[in-house]
Every structure is written in structure tokens, then in C-alpha cells.
Amino acid sequence: MEENKILIGALIFIGMVVGANFIMYAIARGAARPGGGKGFLETMVKSLNANQKQKNDDMEELRRTIEELNEGKKNSDGDSE
């Protein structure tokens, strides 16, 4: 009798694990398709490229700011002499 209860409990536990994995798979698959029927890899590449572009824009802005500061420093040094 106890063996049956243990077996039923184990089957319920396995069913819960499999069910949770299926639900998480469905959620992840739905999140990877934000419309247009694009594939998972295409969506990932597009999201990574967007981040790279933003990083390049930030670095370009930082470079311009440093150049402006250096030019301002050179101009103020030349005025004092």
C-alpha cells in the first residue's frame, strides 16, 4: 500500500516538473517571437546589434566631449601666455 503511495507521489512530482518545463518553454518561445514570425536566432542577433550600436554612439559622444575639453584647455593655455 505504501509503495503505491510513493509511486503516485513520484509520478505527480515528475508530472509537475515536466509541466513546469513545458510552460517555461512556451513562455521563452513566445518571448523570442515579438511579431513578424522571426526566428529565435534572428531576434537575438537583432537585439545584440542594437546594444552594440548604442555602445558605439556612447563612445562617439565621449570621444567628442574629450576633444572639446582638450580644445578648450589648449585655447585657455594659449590666452594666458
C-alpha positions in Angstrom: 0.0 0.0 0.0 2.8 2.4 0.9 4.6 1.5 -2.3 1.6 2.7 -4.3 1.5 6.0 -2.4 5.2 6.5 -3.1 4.8 5.6 -6.8 1.8 8.0 -7.1 3.8 10.8 -5.3 6.8 10.3 -7.6 4.6 10.3 -10.7 2.9 13.5 -9.5 6.3 15.1 -8.9 7.6 14.1 -12.3 4.4 15.4 -13.9 4.8 18.8 -12.2 8.5 19.1 -13.3 7.6 18.2 -16.9 4.6 20.6 -16.8 6.7 23.4 -15.5 9.4 22.8 -18.1 6.7 22.9 -20.9 5.3 26.1 -19.6 8.7 27.8 -19.4 9.5 26.6 -22.9 6.2 28.1 -24.2 7.0 31.4 -22.5 10.5 31.5 -23.8 9.4 30.6 -27.3 6.7 33.3 -27.2 9.2 35.9 -26.0 11.6 35.1 -28.8 8.9 35.9 -31.4 8.0 39.5 -30.9 6.0 39.6 -34.1 6.6 39.1 -37.7 7.3 35.4 -37.3 11.0 35.9 -37.0 13.2 33.1 -35.7 14.9 33.0 -32.4 18.4 33.5 -33.7 17.4 36.4 -35.8 15.7 38.1 -32.9 18.8 37.5 -30.7 21.2 38.9 -33.3 19.0 42.0 -33.8 18.9 42.7 -30.1 22.6 42.3 -29.8 23.3 44.6 -32.7 21.1 47.3 -31.2 23.1 47.2 -28.0 26.4 47.4 -30.0 25.1 50.4 -31.9 24.2 52.2 -28.7 27.6 51.4 -27.2 29.3 52.9 -30.3 27.1 56.0 -30.1 28.0 56.4 -26.4 31.7 56.0 -27.2 31.5 58.5 -30.0 29.8 61.1 -27.7 32.5 60.5 -25.1 35.2 61.0 -27.7 33.7 64.3 -28.9 33.3 65.5 -25.4 37.0 64.8 -24.6 38.1 66.5 -27.8 36.0 69.6 -26.9 37.5 69.7 -23.5 41.1 69.3 -24.8 40.4 72.1 -27.4 39.1 74.3 -24.6 42.1 73.6 -22.5 44.5 74.4 -25.3 42.7 77.7 -26.0 42.8 78.8 -22.4 46.5 77.9 -22.2 47.3 80.0 -25.3 45.3 83.0 -23.9 47.3 83.1 -20.6 50.7 83.3 -22.3 
